[in-house]
Amino acid sequence: MPNNYYLTPDDYKQAEKNGITYKQLYRRVYIENWNKDRAINTPMRKVNDRKKWLKVARQNGIKDNAFYMRVNALGWTEQRAATTKTKSTKEITETARSKRGRKIPKKYLQQAKENGIKEATFYTRVYRYGWSYEDASTIEPRRNTDGMRNTINAEIKERESNVHTVR
């Protein structure tokens, strides 16, 4: 059995006839450990020149990595990837919310906004800490964290006791 990993000048000539460069043949056999026959006879992959579409994408404000992600990972055509505008974080959030449906009534979000409570704070209070919509939208956020939980819990208990005693 002949040495399958020694490339002769004839091997390089044969590979060149098949459109494979000297460096590529060397790489295939000695670095990537391809079989010599496979390395000589397997044609080079066609590389798409996407410079034109990348330029169009940049003109449309689309970053290079977004363009390549769309084409390579998502399977978009170059034209679609270069011409479809990217959405801002706010637009993505709005789309996601509209598709899953609103779970919290708008009046509580508006009330929280009027009381100076950020939307993220409101959602954290409701979903992470289990607060009621009313409490999450009316109790003002504490800036100092010392004893914050005790103070807020006392306010909630006070409200609950007032609700039960009023007839």
N, C-alpha and C positions, 0 to 999 in steps of 0.2 A: 504494500500500500504506500503510495507516494506521500511525501510530507504535504499535508493539506494547508499548512500555514506559511509556507515560503512562497513569496510572490516573485515570479520571474519577469524579465522584461517583456516576454511574450504575453504574460497575463495582463500587464499594464496596457499593452497594445490592444489586446482583445477588449478590455474594459473600455478603452477610449473609443473604439468602434461602436460600442453599445451606449456611448454618451456618459460614461462615468469617468470623473477626473481622477488623477493620480492620488490626490489627497483623500478623496472620498473612498477609493478602493482600499487604501492603507487603513483608513479609519474603520471601515467595515470589517476587515480581516483581523487587524491587530488590536483594535480598541474595543470594538463591539462583538468580537469573536464570532463573526459570521463564517459559514462554510465558504471556501474559496470559490466554488462554482456559483453559489448563490450570490456572492458579492459581485462577481463579474457579470452575471446575466440578469440580475434584477435591475430594471431601469430606475433612474432617479425619479423621485416624486416631483410632480408638478407643483411649483410654488406660485400662488396667486399674488400678483403685484397689486397691492391695495393702496398704493400711495395716492392715487387719484381720489378714491373714496375717503381716505383718511384726511386729505386736504378739505374735502367737502364737509366732513364731520367737524373739523376744527372751525370752519367758517360758520357752522351752525351751533357752535358752542358746546360740542360734544367732546369730552376728553378721550384721549387715545385708548386708555384702558377700558372705558365704557364701550367704545366702538369694537375693540377686539373681543370683549366678553360677549357682546351681542352676536357677532359673527361666529366665533369659535364655539362658545358654550351653548348659546341659545339657538344657533342655526339660522339666524336671520340672514337675508341677502345683504350684500354690501350697501346697496341703495337704501334699503329700509333702515339699516343700522346708522347710516350717515345722515339721514334726513329726519328721522323721528326724534323730536326734542326730548331731552331728559326732563324728568319731573323733579320739582323741588321737594324737600322733605315734607313741607306742609301739604303739597298736592298729594303725595303718596299717603299721608296720614288721612286726609279727607276721603280719598278713594277707598281706603281700607275700612274706614268707619261707615261709609255709605253702603258698602257691600255686606257688612255684617249686621247692619241695622243698629239703630241707636238704642242703648239700654238705659241710659240715664235721661230723664226728661230735660228739655232745654231750659226750663225755668230755673232749675237748680244750678246749671252751668252759668246762666246769666246772673243769678243771685250771687254766686261765688265771685264772678268777675267784678260785680258792683261792690262787693265787700273787700276787694283787693286780694283775693285768693287766686293763686295761679292755677291753671287747669291741671297741671301735673300734680300739684299738691292735692287738689280735689280728688283726682282719680286714685292717688296713693291712699288717701284717707278712706275712701270707699272700698277699694278692692284689697288693699294690703291690711288695713287696720279694722275693717268691718264697720266703719261709722255709717250712720244713717245719712241720707242725702241732705236732710235739713241741717244736721250738725256739721257735716263736711263743708257746706256752703255758707255757714254763718259764723262759726267760731274762727276768730282771726288767728293767723299763724303766729307762733311765738318766735321771736328772734333769738332769745336767750334760751339755751337748752337746759339750764339748771331747773330741775323740778317741773319740767314741762309736762310730763305725763301725768303727774299728780294733779296739776292745775287743770288740765284739760279734762281728766276723768272726773274731777270734782264738779266742773261746769256741766258735764253731761249728766251726772247724778242729780245735780240741782235742778236741771231742766226736767228730767224724768220725774222727780218728786213733785214738781209744780204741776206737771201734766196730770198726775194721779190725784192730787188734792183738789184741783179745780173741778167743780161739778156744774 
